[in-house]
Amino acid sequence: MFEKLDSLLKRYDELHGLMSGHDIMSDMDRYQKLAKELSSLENVVKKYNEYKKVVSEINDARHLLEKEVNKEIIEMAEKETEELEERKKQLGLKLEEMMLEEDPDSDKDVIMEIRAGTGGAEASLFAGDLFRMYSKYAAKNNWKVEIIDSHSAEGGGFKEVIFAVKGHSVYKRFKYEKGVHRVQRVPATEASGRIHTSAVTVAVLAEAEEVDIQISPQDIRLDVFRSSGAGGQGVNKIESAVRITHIPSGMVVTCQDERSQNKNKEKAMRVLRARLLEHIRKEHEEKVAKDRRIQVGTGDRSEKIRTYNFPDRRVTDHRIGFTIHDLPNVMEGDMDKIVEALIQAEKKLKLNNVR
């Protein structure tokens, strides 16, 4: 925990230095970003400095006890040391609690990517069901959903849908959705009533601002082509679809949802920045945590995180062994019980890691 606190203190001092520079005042977006980060660190840094001051006072009192011979002064120093030790304990507990506070990206908007996996047409239908579930959950929280790109399946649903969700604490509540979602149900086309198992993958990316991720124009290749999706003849007559390749990482993003090439490019760049931010986040977590995980699950899209069993009306989150027999309401966007259980489980894991 104290290595992390020292790192935060170092960053706090670094931010003070950056914000006092002359060049930062000419870039208000970056200034506001740094000011927000500085403000988020202020309380924990203040408490940590208080903790360090108490530790210093304890050391001074003990040093005095080693040399002092006056009985009255010794008794006073012992009493003071006892009080300081209790204060140190309380401050340590408070710091633990503060270290369990929100992920710095908790209040960011998100970009979500849902892709049909194994199961053919049924997987595409369930991808559509998940998109509907997330859209309804967003509506319950007064969040805005914006489709960035989509590829519909012939039988209904989506082969792939990429969309943004904007609002307060979106990433905080959606970040647990990344992984493989498995559905068990009888498809409408199954005459014998046999239960099929299909899978859909979900990615959840904190949406990055331009000040978070700087992308050099020399690092991207832009290709344009005619859109092949719905939207009428006008869509197909002009090269409005966009494919962006990030040369250093090899990441490729396409967008053809808008009629305007510029709008498609803007949306594609948003997805690219979010993917690059997620890549940096994963590298950082692996470097710091190594084999120890501080999140519920690994966040890997290959990990089976949840099963939706329609015959039993059951939803099970495999990461924490949580089951709820209320599947119809969950699919209508009533996800709070699952999300809250995941939040509490992550808090317990973080507490074990900082101790």
N, C-alpha and C positions, 0 to 999 in steps of 0.2 A: 504494500500500500504506500509506503513512504517513498519508494522509487517513483511511483506514479505522482505523488504529491510534489516531489522535487522537480519532476518534469513539468507539472502545471505551473509551479512557481517560476521556472525558467521561461516558460512560454509567456507568462504574465508580464515579466520584466521585458521580454523581447517585444511584446505588443506595445508597451509604453514607449519603447525606443522607436518603433516603426511609426507610431502616431505622432511623434514629435518632429518627424522629418518634414522638410518643406515640400517635397514632391507629393506626399500623400494628400495634402490639402487641395490639390488640383484634381484629385480623383475621388469624388464624393461617394461613388458606389463602393470603392475599396475602403474608404474611411469608415463608412457606416458598417461594413462587414467586420472590420477590425474592432470597431467600438462595441459591436454586439458580442463578439467573442470575448473581449476584455471584461465586459459586464458579466458574462456568464461565469467567469473565473473568479470574480472579485470576492464573493462570500467565502469560498473554500480556501482561497489564498489568505484571507484575513484570519480565518480560524486556524489555519496551519501555522501562521506566524505567531499567533497566540500560544499554540501548543509548543512551538520551539522556544518561546520566551520562558514558559513554565519549566521546560526541561533544563534550560540554562540556570534558572533560579534554584532548581533542585541540586544541580551540580555544585553551585556556589555554596549552598547550605551544607552539603556533605563535605566539601572541602574545609569549611569552617569547623565542622565537628571533628575532623581529623587533627586539627591544630589547637582547638580551644581546650582550656583546662578549667575555666570558670564554670561551676555547676549550674548556676542560674542561666547563663548564656547557652550552655549545652541543652538545657531543658527547653528553652525558647526555640533553639534551632531544630531540635527534634520535633517539636510541635508544628513548627512551620513546614518542615519536610513532610510530615504526615499529611498536612492540609494540601500541600503542593502535589503530592502523589495522588491524592483523591481528585484534585483538579485535573491532573494529567490524564487520569483514567477516564473522567467524564468527557474531556476534550477528544480523547482517542475514539470513544464511542460515537461522538458527534461527527468526527471526521469519517468514520466508517459509514455512517448513515449518509453523509453528504456524497461520498464516493459511489453510493448506490443510486444517486440521482440520474436524471435523464441522460441518455445518449446525446451527444452534442448535435446529432442530426435529427433528434426527435420531432422537432417542429418543422422539418423540411417537407415540401411536397414530394410526391413519389411518381415514378414511372413504373408501371407494371406491365409485364409481358406474359401472356398466357398462350401456351402452345399445346395442341393436341398431341398425345403420345401414343402408346400402344392401345389398340382397341378400335382402330378404323373410324367409321362413321360415328359410333357411340362416343369415342373420345372427343370428336369435334363437337358433338351435341353437349357434352359435359363441359367443354371449354366455354361454350355459350352460356351454360348454366352458372358457371363460376363468375363469368363477367357480369351476369345479371345480379348474382348475389353480392358481389363487391359494389356494384352500382347502387343497389338498394341500401347497403350499409353506409355508403358515402352520403346518400340522400338523408338518412336518419341523423347523420352528424353535420348536416348542412355543408358538405364538401362538394366541390364541383368536379365532374368527370369530363375529360376531353379525349376523344379517340385520336390517336396519332397515326396509326396505320393498322389495317386489318385485311385478312384474307378469309373470306367466307368459304364454308364447305358446301358442296352441292346438296347434301341431305339436311342442311341446317347447322347452325352453330358456327364455330370458327376453326380453321386450321391454325390460325395465329391472330391474336389481337393485342396491340400495344396501345396503352392509354395512360394519361396523366390524371392524378387526383390531387386537387389543391384544397387546402384548408388548414385548420389549426390541429397540430399534433397528428398529422396524417401518418408520417413514417413511424411514429411511436406505436401505432396500433396496427399498421399493415406489415411491419417488417417481419413478423413471424410467419407470413404466408408463403415465403420462398421455399420451394421444394416440390416434391411429387405429391399430387393429390390423387388418391385412388377412389374410384367409384364402383360399387357393386349393386347392380340392379338388372331388371329384365327389360331389354330393349323393346321398343314398340314393334319392331320387325320380327321379334322372336315368338314364333307360333307355339312352341312347346313350353314356354314359360321358364326356360332355363336362365339362371342368373349369369350375367357376363361381368367380367372385371376389366375395367379400362383405366387409363391413367392420363393425367394432364400435368404439365410442368408449369410452375409459376416463378417468375423472377420479380423481385421488388427492389428498385433502385431509388436511393435518395436523389432527388433532382438537384443537379449541380448548377450553381450560378456561374457566370463567366469569370467572376473573381475567384471561384473555387478551382476551376480547371482552365488553364490558359492553353489554347490550341493554336499553334502557328499555322498560317495558311499554307506554308511549305510542307506541312506534315499531312495534308489531306489531298485526296484525289476526288474530284467531283465528276460523276457521270450522270447524264440525263437521258431519259427514254420515255416512250409513250406508256401512259398508265393503262393497265389491263383490267382494272376493277370496275365496279358499278359507277354510274355517274353520267351516263349518256354519251352520245357521239362526240361531244365537245372534248371530253376527257381524253379520248383516244386519238384525236386529230393533232394534238400538240404534245411536245415533249415536256410534260409537267412533272413526271415522276423523277425522283432523285435517288442516286446511290452515292453515299459518301464512304470512302475507304480511308481509315486512319493508318497511314503507312508504318509508323513505328510499332504499333501494336498489332496490326493486321485486322483490326475490328472493322466490320462492314455494317452499315446501317442504310436501309432503304425506306422511302416514304412516298406514297402515291395517293394519300387520302384527300389532298386538296387539289383544286384545279390550278392553283398558282404554283409555279416552280419555286418562287421565293419562299412561300409559306411551307412548302414541303421541305425545302432546305433548312429552314428555321427549326422545324419539328425534328428533322433528322439530327441536327446539331445538338438539340436538347437530349435526345436519346444517347448520342455518342458521349456527351459530357457526363451523363449519369452513369454510363457503363465504365468510363475511365475512372470516375470517382469510386465506384464499387471495387474496381480492380486495385486501386491504391489502398482502400480500406482493408481488403482481404490480405494484401501483402503486409500491412502494418500489424493487423491482428495476429498473423502467423509469426511475425518477428517477435512481438511482445509476449504472446501467450504460448507459443510453441505448441506443445501437446495439450495444454490446458485450455479448455473452451470457456469463454465468459458469456456466451449466448446460449439460449436454448437451441440445441441442435447445432449443426455445422453451417447452416445456411446454404448448403450445396443443393443445386437443383436436381442432383441425382438421388437425394435422400428422400425416402418415402416418409412424409410427415403426417399424413392424415388419410383416414378412410371414411367414405360416406356410404353407409349401407342402407339402401332404400327399403328393402323388405323389413328390416328391424327398426327402421326410423332412427338409426344410430349414427352418430358422428364420433370418431375416436381420433384423438391426437396422440400419435405414437411416441412423441418425444417426452411427454410427461405422463403418459398413461391416463389421460383424461377422456372420459366418455360422457356424452350427453344424448339422451333419447328424445330429441326434439328436432330431428332433421328437417321437417317441413318449414319450421320457423327459421332455422338457420339459413336455409336456401332463400328465404325471403329477406335476408339481411340482418337477422337477429343474431349477431356474432359476439356480442359483448361477454357472455359467460366464458366462451372459449378464449377470447383475447385476454380477459382479466386473469384467467388461470395461467396463461403463458407469461404474463407480466410478473405475477407472484413467483412463478417457478424461476424466472431469470433473476429476480431479486435474491432468492435464496442461493443460487449459484454464484452470483457476484459477491455476496457476503462471505461465502466460503473461500473465495479467491483473494479477497482483500485482507482476510485474517491470517 
